[in-house]
Amino acid sequence: MLKSTKLLVAGVLFLAAGAVSASGGGSSTKPLAGSYPIVLTHGIFGWGKSTGIVDYWGGNAAYLQSQGATVLTPTVTATNSSASRASQLKTAIQTAMAANNYTGKVHILGHSQGGLDARYLVSNLSFASKVATLTTINTPHKGSPVASVIEAVIPSWALPYVGTVINALVGVVYGQSSQNVVAALKLLTVSGATTFNANTPNASGVKYFSYGSYMIGNDLIQHPAMGLIAPICSIGAPFYGQSIWNDGVVPDDSQRWGTWKGGPSYGILTTGVDHLEATNALYLGQTWYDTNGYYLKMASNAKSNQ
């Protein structure tokens, strides 16, 4: 019941301004006024917008809202295939649209696996007519060597048992059922991504953009979590024909899809932007670069291409 109430509230906020902007109404001079509604889709182990320090989008969703956009941050299953998560995403968007009789298009900005979810949604779930632009952020379009290494290390006979344990733990932490960490792992491997791409071609009529980032060196002060994983990604990358430069889990060249737009700007004291900092998750990125400005740039690009 609580989840349904949250979704209904999100729908009202999502479309109240969306219907107006689509018809060209209003007189706001905010930079995102007139934009189609923006949907932010989270990655593996992610969640929709919350309050306080647990905000996956680190205040960026609220900032885009303050700049004139209508923003929806749906929550889908933390660990599952993009086919499953995309189905949930479709339901969330359709529910929000129906709540206000809105029939226009949306812009989707997807981080990490959220970008793959969005691609699956528009290509395989008959949703292309509802999406103007699809922007991916640090998304492993060509897979992640880290996922491939994990799959190689865990014996095939043991993988289901490991998956069952992790599914149970994630289910308790996130309060969600139907976790499938094995499906998520297989999707995010290099071979899994190759299969995914073959079955998920770009949809006609949708404009694709991608943004991304990488770490410079192994700075464990700025990147305490991703800095520990990055060496695995760097060592494994050449075996899969990918760049050693990565954000901790996704190589630089794996992040590129559609029109590549680059990454955030930062000063000389910042040693790149890692996978978690790319969304300002838990507010980990804002110390090192202008996270609000980065998301405004992406949303503005989407608006200019609607």
Rosetta silent file (secondary structure, phi, psi, omega in degrees, C-alpha in Angstrom):
SEQUENCE: MLKSTKLLVAGVLFLAAGAVSASGGGSSTKPLAGSYPIVLTHGIFGWGKSTGIVDYWGGNAAYLQSQGATVLTPTVTATNSSASRASQLKTAIQTAMAANNYTGKVHILGHSQGGLDARYLVSNLSFASKVATLTTINTPHKGSPVASVIEAVIPSWALPYVGTVINALVGVVYGQSSQNVVAALKLLTVSGATTFNANTPNASGVKYFSYGSYMIGNDLIQHPAMGLIAPICSIGAPFYGQSIWNDGVVPDDSQRWGTWKGGPSYGILTTGVDHLEATNALYLGQTWYDTNGYYLKMASNAKSNQ
SCORE:     score description
SCORE:     0.000 S_00000001
   1 L     0.000  -42.672 -179.926    0.000    0.000    0.000 S_00000001
   2 H   -63.787  -40.671 -179.610    2.831    2.377    0.898 S_00000001
   3 H   -63.615  -40.457  179.733    4.595    1.626   -2.375 S_00000001
   4 H   -65.468  -39.127  179.044    1.417    2.336   -4.338 S_00000001
   5 H   -64.479  -43.297  178.415    0.925    5.612   -2.497 S_00000001
   6 H   -60.690  -41.214 -178.062    4.507    6.688   -3.237 S_00000001
   7 H   -66.471  -38.230  178.848    4.047    5.826   -6.899 S_00000001
   8 H   -65.285  -44.064  178.534    0.816    7.813   -7.083 S_00000001
   9 H   -61.832  -43.218  178.785    2.454   10.838   -5.466 S_00000001
  10 H   -60.718  -37.641 -179.899    5.408   10.497   -7.848 S_00000001
  11 H   -64.095  -41.916  179.544    2.963   10.379  -10.730 S_00000001
  12 H   -62.985  -47.304  179.539    1.275   13.593   -9.694 S_00000001
  13 H   -65.569  -38.070 -176.370    4.590   15.427   -9.305 S_00000001
  14 H   -63.501  -38.063 -171.517    5.945   13.843  -12.464 S_00000001
  15 H  -109.726  -10.360 -179.377    3.154   14.969  -14.711 S_00000001
  16 H   -56.596  -45.680  178.175    1.708   18.103  -13.152 S_00000001
  17 H   -88.214  -23.443 -177.947    4.288   20.221  -14.926 S_00000001
  18 H   -61.892  -43.005 -179.202    4.811   17.727  -17.746 S_00000001
  19 H   -65.186  -36.481  179.397    1.410   18.290  -19.289 S_00000001
  20 H   -68.846  -46.258 -176.731    1.926   22.035  -19.157 S_00000001
  21 H   -64.911  -35.783 -178.921    5.435   21.918  -20.612 S_00000001
  22 H   -67.075  -28.131 -179.020    4.381   19.630  -23.447 S_00000001
  23 H   -92.768   -2.268  176.688    1.697   22.097  -24.488 S_00000001
  24 L    84.563   12.595 -178.419    4.065   25.059  -24.270 S_00000001
  25 L   -79.087  176.056  177.278    2.244   26.712  -21.368 S_00000001
  26 L    86.092  162.658 -177.520    3.763   28.658  -18.501 S_00000001
  27 L  -130.054   16.045 -178.107    6.086   31.625  -18.431 S_00000001
  28 L   -64.093  144.781  177.723    8.982   30.316  -16.319 S_00000001
  29 L  -104.763   11.804  178.543   12.466   31.311  -17.397 S_00000001
  30 L   -66.410  146.280 -172.540   14.130   28.378  -15.635 S_00000001
  31 L   -58.153  -27.470 -178.665   16.521   26.503  -17.944 S_00000001
  32 L  -102.953    7.062  176.241   14.505   23.288  -17.989 S_00000001
  33 L   -61.980  134.187 -179.208   11.083   24.898  -18.326 S_00000001
  34 L    92.209   -4.534  178.241    9.325   23.348  -21.306 S_00000001
  35 L   -75.332  147.020  168.229   11.248   20.086  -21.056 S_00000001
  36 L   -61.393  156.538  177.118    9.457   16.786  -21.295 S_00000001
  37 L   -55.904  146.555 -178.028    9.396   15.004  -17.908 S_00000001
  38 E  -108.778  130.478  177.576   12.701   13.404  -16.936 S_00000001
  39 E  -110.476  121.378  176.616   12.947    9.826  -15.653 S_00000001
  40 E   -99.251  120.972 -177.464   16.092    8.901  -13.693 S_00000001
  41 E  -111.921  127.765 -173.603   16.735    5.144  -13.682 S_00000001
  42 L   -85.460  165.869 -178.714   19.123    3.636  -11.133 S_00000001
  43 L   -92.723 -168.836  178.762   21.712    0.897  -11.502 S_00000001
  44 L   -60.398  142.029 -176.126   22.294   -2.451   -9.813 S_00000001
  45 L    61.617   19.616 -178.506   21.909   -2.304   -6.018 S_00000001
  46 L   -98.716 -175.920 -179.355   20.300    1.112   -6.538 S_00000001
  47 L  -157.948  166.900  176.909   17.050    2.707   -5.491 S_00000001
  48 L   -76.388 -177.596 -176.991   14.844    5.668   -6.331 S_00000001
  49 L   -60.622  132.160  175.616   15.077    9.024   -4.631 S_00000001
  50 L  -123.684 -173.115  179.400   15.001    8.868   -0.851 S_00000001
  51 L  -105.256  157.162  175.818   15.457   11.431    1.882 S_00000001
  52 H    71.247 -150.026 -172.455   18.586   12.381    3.738 S_00000001
  53 H   -73.148  -13.833 -176.721   21.970   10.803    3.142 S_00000001
  54 H   -87.129   14.181 -179.666   20.553    7.681    1.440 S_00000001
  55 L   -70.211  115.208  179.201   19.657    9.596   -1.729 S_00000001
  56 L   -61.858  -34.688 -177.377   20.968    7.597   -4.706 S_00000001
  57 L   -94.251    6.040  171.752   20.858   10.722   -6.880 S_00000001
  58 L    51.666   37.657  178.873   22.552   12.896   -4.260 S_00000001
  59 L    85.495   -5.933 -178.149   20.136   15.804   -4.596 S_00000001
  60 H   -68.023  -34.660  178.072   20.421   15.938   -8.393 S_00000001
  61 H   -64.153  -45.805  179.227   16.782   14.965   -8.931 S_00000001
  62 H   -63.695  -35.979 -179.966   15.621   17.750   -6.628 S_00000001
  63 H   -66.418  -44.839  178.598   17.961   20.184   -8.362 S_00000001
  64 H   -61.382  -37.044  176.877   16.604   19.390  -11.819 S_00000001
  65 H   -62.186  -41.614 -178.255   13.111   19.875  -10.407 S_00000001
  66 H   -68.310  -19.411 -179.480   14.144   23.301   -9.092 S_00000001
  67 L   -94.437   11.954  173.076   15.372   24.218  -12.566 S_00000001
  68 L   106.487   -1.735 -179.794   11.952   23.715  -14.117 S_00000001
  69 L   -91.478  157.559  168.642   11.852   19.999  -14.930 S_00000001
  70 L  -102.569  127.013 -169.614    9.400   17.406  -13.733 S_00000001
  71 E  -125.176  135.159  175.152   11.382   14.427  -12.458 S_00000001
  72 E  -119.548  133.502  179.510   10.474   10.840  -11.671 S_00000001
  73 L  -124.914   76.163 -177.515   12.879    8.493   -9.843 S_00000001
  74 L   -68.682  152.693  174.597   11.268    5.034   -9.885 S_00000001
  75 L  -106.206  127.926  173.217   12.644    2.125   -7.900 S_00000001
  76 L  -117.222  174.813 -178.368   13.000   -1.253   -9.601 S_00000001
  77 L   -53.549  134.597 -175.068   14.386   -4.514   -8.252 S_00000001
  78 L   -61.788  -40.704 -179.981   17.930   -4.032   -6.963 S_00000001
  79 L  -133.118  114.684  175.888   19.327   -7.145   -8.674 S_00000001
  80 L  -172.308  177.630  176.844   17.764   -8.716  -11.741 S_00000001
  81 L   -70.611  159.951  177.336   18.019   -8.853  -15.505 S_00000001
  82 H   -70.787  -24.604  175.672   17.309   -5.696  -17.486 S_00000001
  83 H   -62.153  -44.337  179.638   14.364   -7.497  -19.100 S_00000001
  84 H   -70.418  -46.039 -178.159   12.741   -7.814  -15.682 S_00000001
  85 H   -66.359  -36.350  179.506   13.714   -4.358  -14.461 S_00000001
  86 H   -65.034  -35.284  177.514   12.595   -2.705  -17.713 S_00000001
  87 H   -63.275  -41.038  177.345    9.144   -4.225  -17.296 S_00000001
  88 H   -66.392  -39.296  179.759    8.899   -2.656  -13.844 S_00000001
  89 H   -63.400  -42.358  179.244   10.163    0.637  -15.237 S_00000001
  90 H   -60.141  -44.932  179.674    7.511    0.611  -17.951 S_00000001
  91 H   -61.477  -42.361 -179.398    4.769    0.055  -15.384 S_00000001
  92 H   -62.799  -44.057 -179.318    6.059    2.904  -13.209 S_00000001
  93 H   -68.834  -43.831 -179.919    6.153    5.374  -16.103 S_00000001
  94 H   -62.694  -38.622  178.887    2.780    4.307  -17.490 S_00000001
  95 H   -63.618  -42.730  178.925    1.188    4.625  -14.059 S_00000001
  96 H   -64.757  -40.536 -179.952    2.574    8.131  -13.676 S_00000001
  97 H   -66.895  -44.459 -178.507    1.382    9.109  -17.154 S_00000001
  98 H   -65.423  -30.985 -177.939   -2.086    7.673  -16.648 S_00000001
  99 H   -60.053  -26.155 -178.754   -2.466    9.465  -13.315 S_00000001
 100 L  -126.363   20.287  178.581   -2.628   12.783  -15.172 S_00000001
 101 L    53.019   37.440  179.889   -3.866   11.694  -18.608 S_00000001
 102 L   -91.063  128.310 -177.455   -0.482   12.625  -20.061 S_00000001
 103 L  -118.090    7.258 -178.543    0.223   11.140  -23.481 S_00000001
 104 L   -80.103 -166.936 -177.711    3.451   12.934  -24.383 S_00000001
 105 L   -98.918  168.887  176.628    7.032   11.752  -24.351 S_00000001
 106 E  -128.943  164.917  169.306    9.681   11.594  -21.624 S_00000001
 107 E  -106.883  137.191  176.866   13.456   11.853  -21.409 S_00000001
 108 E  -114.291  129.806  172.673   15.278    8.988  -19.682 S_00000001
 109 E  -116.926  112.562 -175.894   18.638    9.387  -17.931 S_00000001
 110 E  -115.422  128.078  178.061   19.931    5.988  -16.834 S_00000001
 111 E   -96.338  135.950  175.341   22.933    5.304  -14.634 S_00000001
 112 L    54.684 -127.650 -179.644   24.874    2.034  -14.923 S_00000001
 113 H   -62.236  -22.383  177.318   22.465   -0.889  -15.450 S_00000001
 114 H   -58.757  -29.547  176.349   19.669    1.666  -15.465 S_00000001
 115 H   -70.085  -37.170  176.669   20.890    2.642  -18.918 S_00000001
 116 H   -69.562  -39.071  176.562   20.554   -0.958  -20.113 S_00000001
 117 H   -57.299  -44.892 -178.237   17.094   -1.156  -18.553 S_00000001
 118 H   -66.386  -40.211  177.648   16.079    1.926  -20.517 S_00000001
 119 H   -62.020  -43.567  178.632   17.503    0.565  -23.760 S_00000001
 120 H   -63.069  -40.732 -179.700   15.569   -2.671  -23.298 S_00000001
 121 H   -57.666  -50.427 -175.017   12.424   -0.706  -22.513 S_00000001
 122 H   -76.900  -28.597 -175.926   12.425    1.329  -25.718 S_00000001
 123 H   -89.772  -34.106 -171.239   13.649   -1.452  -28.011 S_00000001
 124 H  -118.608   -5.640 -178.659   11.826   -4.527  -26.743 S_00000001
 125 L  -120.572   26.179  174.443    8.766   -3.359  -24.799 S_00000001
 126 L    54.421   47.477 -177.086    7.119   -1.165  -27.446 S_00000001
 127 L  -121.149    5.843 -177.082    7.954    2.068  -25.646 S_00000001
 128 H   -60.221  -34.433 -177.649    9.983    3.934  -28.239 S_00000001
 129 H   -69.037  -12.322 -178.236    7.062    6.203  -29.123 S_00000001
 130 H  -103.597   -1.059 -176.211    7.023    7.487  -25.533 S_00000001
 131 E  -121.616  122.581  179.587   10.731    8.338  -25.242 S_00000001
 132 E   -82.955  -49.241  178.987   12.309   11.364  -26.915 S_00000001
 133 E  -135.302  148.992  176.650   15.890   10.881  -25.715 S_00000001
 134 E  -126.452  112.875 -178.066   17.746    8.144  -23.865 S_00000001
 135 E  -111.254  125.073  178.377   20.873    9.266  -22.034 S_00000001
 136 E  -106.872  146.040 -175.407   23.139    6.719  -20.356 S_00000001
 137 E  -127.105  113.780  179.815   25.597    7.528  -17.577 S_00000001
 138 L    51.600   40.198 -178.645   28.566    5.215  -16.843 S_00000001
 139 L   -90.571  134.696 -178.851   26.594    2.339  -18.353 S_00000001
 140 L   -81.547   71.211 -177.366   28.459   -0.910  -19.211 S_00000001
 141 L   -62.360  -30.073  178.557   27.242   -1.203  -22.804 S_00000001
 142 L  -106.778   16.096  179.263   30.074   -3.611  -23.616 S_00000001
 143 L    85.672  174.117  179.704   29.985   -5.234  -20.202 S_00000001
 144 L  -121.812  127.976  175.987   32.309   -5.028  -17.229 S_00000001
 145 H   -57.846  -29.328  179.710   35.507   -7.074  -16.844 S_00000001
 146 H   -62.080  -45.585  178.505   34.777   -7.124  -13.106 S_00000001
 147 H   -64.082  -39.486  179.568   31.545   -9.049  -13.700 S_00000001
 148 H   -65.557  -39.997  178.569   33.334  -11.395  -16.095 S_00000001
 149 H   -65.146  -43.248  179.323   36.097  -12.071  -13.570 S_00000001
 150 H   -61.121  -43.864  179.385   33.561  -12.785  -10.815 S_00000001
 151 H   -62.559  -37.757 -178.562   31.702  -15.199  -13.085 S_00000001
 152 H   -72.042  -33.877 -176.665   34.971  -16.939  -13.973 S_00000001
 153 H   -74.830  -38.752 -178.448   36.121  -17.245  -10.356 S_00000001
 154 L   -82.380  122.144  179.282   32.910  -18.731   -8.960 S_00000001
 155 L   -58.098  143.646 -176.980   32.466  -22.372  -10.087 S_00000001
 156 L   -58.202  -34.346 -179.386   29.325  -22.888  -12.164 S_00000001
 157 L   -70.357  -27.266 -177.427   28.015  -25.469   -9.705 S_00000001
 158 L   -88.684  -19.694 -174.708   28.379  -23.024   -6.818 S_00000001
 159 H   -56.062  -44.352  179.157   26.884  -19.974   -8.553 S_00000001
 160 H   -61.217  -37.424 -178.983   23.217  -20.852   -7.817 S_00000001
 161 H   -70.848  -41.892  176.596   23.993  -21.345   -4.117 S_00000001
 162 H   -62.181  -42.251  179.584   25.962  -18.098   -3.888 S_00000001
 163 H   -61.014  -40.888 -179.674   23.127  -16.371   -5.706 S_00000001
 164 H   -61.937  -42.231  179.584   20.537  -17.696   -3.268 S_00000001
 165 H   -65.091  -48.010 -178.585   22.457  -16.338   -0.285 S_00000001
 166 H   -65.500  -39.949  178.108   23.013  -12.919   -1.866 S_00000001
 167 H   -58.068  -41.824 -179.501   19.396  -12.742   -3.051 S_00000001
 168 H   -65.922  -43.531 -179.777   18.210  -13.330    0.506 S_00000001
 169 H   -64.446  -45.686 -179.939   20.542  -10.696    1.943 S_00000001
 170 H   -63.983  -38.850  179.199   19.623   -8.099   -0.686 S_00000001
 171 H   -60.100  -39.036  179.283   15.947   -8.876   -0.183 S_00000001
 172 H   -70.273  -46.335 -177.401   16.232   -8.122    3.521 S_00000001
 173 H   -63.511  -42.666 -175.166   18.277   -4.938    3.053 S_00000001
 174 H   -94.348   -9.414 -179.032   16.054   -3.515    0.304 S_00000001
 175 L    67.178   31.570 -178.126   12.760   -4.947    1.505 S_00000001
 176 L  -123.535  147.589  173.315   12.176   -6.443   -1.940 S_00000001
 177 L  -100.572 -179.363  175.543   11.401   -9.943   -3.122 S_00000001
 178 L    60.745   37.944  173.843   12.295  -11.560   -6.462 S_00000001
 179 L   -74.936  148.403  177.681   15.988  -10.680   -6.394 S_00000001
 180 L  -147.989   79.301 -175.189   18.119  -12.408   -9.036 S_00000001
 181 H   -67.571  -28.655  179.241   21.776  -11.504   -8.647 S_00000001
 182 H   -67.644  -42.102  177.807   22.873  -14.291  -11.017 S_00000001
 183 H   -62.599  -40.268  179.016   20.770  -12.856  -13.857 S_00000001
 184 H   -65.775  -44.062 -179.565   22.239   -9.410  -13.188 S_00000001
 185 H   -60.374  -47.461 -178.344   25.791  -10.780  -13.100 S_00000001
 186 H   -63.484  -36.870  177.311   25.418  -12.657  -16.381 S_00000001
 187 H   -63.411  -41.261 -172.512   23.969   -9.572  -18.086 S_00000001
 188 H   -83.479   -4.822  174.244   26.846   -7.358  -16.964 S_00000001
 189 L   -71.383  164.942  179.335   29.629   -9.675  -18.146 S_00000001
 190 H   -62.673  -42.701  179.033   31.305   -8.902  -21.453 S_00000001
 191 H   -68.247  -36.956  178.529   29.675  -11.918  -23.110 S_00000001
 192 H   -65.249  -39.108  178.979   26.308  -11.047  -21.578 S_00000001
 193 H   -67.384  -36.290  178.521   26.522   -7.497  -22.896 S_00000001
 194 H   -61.827  -44.176  177.609   27.381   -8.782  -26.377 S_00000001
 195 H   -66.084  -42.292  179.251   24.232  -10.894  -26.404 S_00000001
 196 H   -59.152  -46.154 -178.478   22.191   -8.038  -24.966 S_00000001
 197 H   -63.283  -37.989  179.555   23.361   -5.634  -27.677 S_00000001
 198 H   -64.930  -31.094 -177.992   22.526   -8.113  -30.430 S_00000001
 199 H   -97.452   -0.782 -176.198   18.994   -8.412  -29.081 S_00000001
 200 L  -134.361   69.411  179.051   18.548   -4.724  -28.230 S_00000001
 201 L   -71.348  158.268  177.749   19.205   -2.548  -31.274 S_00000001
 202 L   -59.651  140.881 -178.707   18.615    1.188  -31.069 S_00000001
 203 L   -86.439  136.366  178.097   14.983    2.111  -31.543 S_00000001
 204 L   -62.730  136.523  177.455   14.003    4.322  -34.462 S_00000001
 205 L    92.617  -10.991  178.810   12.885    7.795  -33.424 S_00000001
 206 L  -104.062  132.698  178.544   14.769    7.810  -30.107 S_00000001
 207 E   -93.379  127.712 -176.339   17.928    9.913  -29.784 S_00000001
 208 E  -105.609  131.709  176.639   20.734    8.194  -27.838 S_00000001
 209 E  -133.110  153.293  176.804   23.402   10.034  -25.833 S_00000001
 210 E  -139.857  144.287  176.691   26.027    8.802  -23.399 S_00000001
 211 E  -129.222  156.002  178.795   28.140   10.381  -20.681 S_00000001
 212 L  -168.270 -177.307 -176.861   30.802    8.803  -18.527 S_00000001
 213 L  -159.431  170.353  175.518   33.937    9.181  -16.449 S_00000001
 214 L  -149.731  167.707 -179.765   36.997    7.388  -15.173 S_00000001
 215 E   -95.609  148.532  177.834   39.462    7.528  -12.310 S_00000001
 216 L  -108.951  109.920 -177.206   42.995    8.858  -12.589 S_00000001
 217 L    78.118 -167.912 -177.356   45.381    6.691  -10.616 S_00000001
 218 L  -121.294   66.142 -177.348   44.389    4.724   -7.546 S_00000001
 219 L   -81.259  100.830 -177.329   43.436    7.456   -5.085 S_00000001
 220 L   -78.919   -7.889  176.135   41.909    5.628   -2.109 S_00000001
 221 L   -77.915  -50.231  178.280   41.130    8.891   -0.348 S_00000001
 222 L   -79.024  -30.083 -175.028   38.703   10.138   -2.974 S_00000001
 223 L  -124.771   65.042 -175.254   37.724    6.647   -4.147 S_00000001
 224 L   -62.799  -34.211 -179.727   37.797    4.366   -1.080 S_00000001
 225 L   -89.676  -56.166 -177.049   35.389    1.800   -2.541 S_00000001
 226 H   -67.189  -27.624  179.189   35.933    2.019   -6.285 S_00000001
 227 H   -64.580  -27.142  178.769   39.683    2.413   -5.827 S_00000001
 228 H   -78.119  -29.522 -176.720   39.842   -1.119   -4.443 S_00000001
 229 H   -91.125  -29.149 -175.392   37.956   -2.612   -7.383 S_00000001
 230 H   -51.658  -40.886  179.705   39.494   -0.536  -10.186 S_00000001
 231 H   -59.521  -36.339  178.181   42.713   -2.632  -10.436 S_00000001
 232 H   -63.007  -43.269  179.465   40.635   -5.729  -11.170 S_00000001
 233 H   -63.781  -43.105 -178.527   38.846   -3.844  -13.919 S_00000001
 234 H   -66.652  -41.321 -179.008   42.124   -2.529  -15.350 S_00000001
 235 H   -69.510  -39.179 -177.430   43.856   -5.918  -15.312 S_00000001
 236 H   -77.912  -27.801 -173.561   40.905   -7.728  -16.846 S_00000001
 237 H   -54.014  -48.056 -177.459   40.051   -5.122  -19.486 S_00000001
 238 H   -59.576  -29.230  179.439   42.799   -5.957  -22.049 S_00000001
 239 H   -67.924  -18.857  179.432   41.671   -9.591  -22.155 S_00000001
 240 H  -112.914   14.271  177.656   38.327   -8.362  -23.451 S_00000001
 241 L    69.572   28.567 -178.229   39.725   -5.711  -25.769 S_00000001
 242 L  -114.609  164.367 -178.641   38.684   -2.859  -23.489 S_00000001
 243 L   -70.114  145.226  176.553   40.411    0.229  -22.093 S_00000001
 244 L   -75.700  -18.656  177.815   42.286    0.037  -18.793 S_00000001
 245 L   -74.473  128.911 -176.024   40.828    3.436  -17.881 S_00000001
 246 E  -153.269  169.470  179.917   37.682    2.883  -15.833 S_00000001
 247 L   -95.791   11.611 -176.299   35.389    4.294  -13.153 S_00000001
 248 L   119.141  -39.543 -178.989   36.033    1.360  -10.854 S_00000001
 249 L  -135.575  -17.944 -177.696   33.805   -1.169  -12.600 S_00000001
 250 L  -124.352  120.341  177.254   33.138    0.083  -16.148 S_00000001
 251 E   -61.676  153.127 -178.495   35.883    0.758  -18.732 S_00000001
 252 H   -55.123  -46.297 -176.244   35.820    4.098  -20.500 S_00000001
 253 H   -74.475  -17.544  176.847   35.035    2.628  -23.927 S_00000001
 254 H   -76.036  -18.156 -176.673   32.236    0.460  -22.540 S_00000001
 255 H   -83.184   -6.926 -172.022   30.395    3.599  -21.437 S_00000001
 256 L   -93.697  126.429  178.404   29.966    4.942  -24.979 S_00000001
 257 L  -154.408  137.167 -176.741   26.679    4.507  -26.816 S_00000001
 258 L    67.902 -138.272  178.003   24.944    6.695  -29.355 S_00000001
 259 E   -86.415  115.286 -179.081   26.378   10.206  -29.356 S_00000001
 260 E   -76.296  127.429 -176.168   29.224   10.406  -26.830 S_00000001
 261 L  -112.297    0.161  178.051   29.063   13.654  -24.821 S_00000001
 262 L    88.647 -154.349 -176.203   32.007   13.211  -22.450 S_00000001
 263 L  -136.127 -167.276 -178.351   31.999   13.629  -18.704 S_00000001
 264 L   -75.377  158.462  174.991   31.956   16.188  -15.898 S_00000001
 265 L   -92.911  144.893  178.537   34.463   19.017  -15.492 S_00000001
 266 L  -155.073  164.634 -176.536   36.636   19.099  -12.383 S_00000001
 267 L   -81.849  176.580 -175.042   39.724   20.750  -10.943 S_00000001
 268 L   -70.145  -16.558  179.273   43.304   19.517  -10.768 S_00000001
 269 L   -86.919   -5.223  179.490   42.850   18.209   -7.218 S_00000001
 270 L   -97.007  124.842 -178.100   40.131   15.772   -8.330 S_00000001
 271 L   -94.194   59.082  179.143   41.415   12.380   -9.468 S_00000001
 272 E    82.697 -178.937  179.899   38.571   11.641  -11.820 S_00000001
 273 L  -126.268  122.838 -176.223   34.979   10.679  -11.072 S_00000001
 274 L   -90.242 -177.485 -172.147   34.157    7.098  -10.107 S_00000001
 275 L   -61.309  -39.444  179.962   31.047    4.988  -10.617 S_00000001
 276 L   -77.541  -38.046 -179.508   29.330    6.061   -7.398 S_00000001
 277 L   -68.327  -19.753 -178.179   30.340    9.702   -7.667 S_00000001
 278 L   -62.905  -24.231  175.697   28.783    9.841  -11.139 S_00000001
 279 L  -108.705   -3.725 -171.198   25.324   10.156   -9.529 S_00000001
 280 L    65.305   30.907  179.514   26.563   11.810   -6.325 S_00000001
 281 H   -54.480  133.173 -177.881   25.222    8.710   -4.560 S_00000001
 282 H    55.535   22.124  179.457   25.181    9.241   -0.808 S_00000001
 283 H    61.369   34.246 -177.923   26.575   12.701   -1.655 S_00000001
 284 L   -82.322  -16.882 -173.533   30.009   11.211   -2.360 S_00000001
 285 L   -99.032  -24.985 -169.664   30.713   13.266   -5.470 S_00000001
 286 L   -66.087  -19.351  175.707   29.848   16.870   -4.693 S_00000001
 287 L   -69.900  -25.370 -170.281   33.095   17.498   -2.826 S_00000001
 288 L  -105.307  -21.831  178.096   35.028   16.759   -6.006 S_00000001
 289 L  -160.222  169.026 -177.700   32.979   18.280   -8.832 S_00000001
 290 L   -80.645   89.421 -176.738   29.819   20.237   -9.632 S_00000001
 291 H   -66.206  -41.148  179.471   27.278   17.418   -9.652 S_00000001
 292 H   -61.931  -43.738  179.467   24.278   19.723  -10.110 S_00000001
 293 H   -63.447  -36.594  179.334   25.898   21.436  -13.070 S_00000001
 294 H   -64.297  -45.998 -179.290   26.697   18.080  -14.641 S_00000001
 295 H   -71.924  -30.841  175.208   23.103   16.868  -14.430 S_00000001
 296 H   -66.066  -37.848  177.981   21.785   20.192  -15.658 S_00000001
 297 H   -62.223  -43.561 -179.699   24.055   19.826  -18.703 S_00000001
 298 H   -67.063  -43.255  179.873   22.660   16.377  -19.446 S_00000001
 299 H   -67.415  -36.384  179.215   19.052   17.444  -18.934 S_00000001
 300 H   -66.642  -38.078  177.021   19.558   20.560  -21.037 S_00000001
 301 H   -63.922  -40.764  178.404   20.958   18.457  -23.867 S_00000001
 302 H   -62.359  -46.372 -179.497   17.901   16.208  -23.652 S_00000001
 303 H   -59.328  -42.279 -177.264   15.562   19.188  -23.732 S_00000001
 304 H   -69.317  -12.051 -179.350   17.307   20.672  -26.788 S_00000001
 305 L  -113.515   16.870 -179.824   16.764   17.386  -28.620 S_00000001
 306 L   -86.638    0.000    0.000   13.105   16.796  -27.839 S_00000001
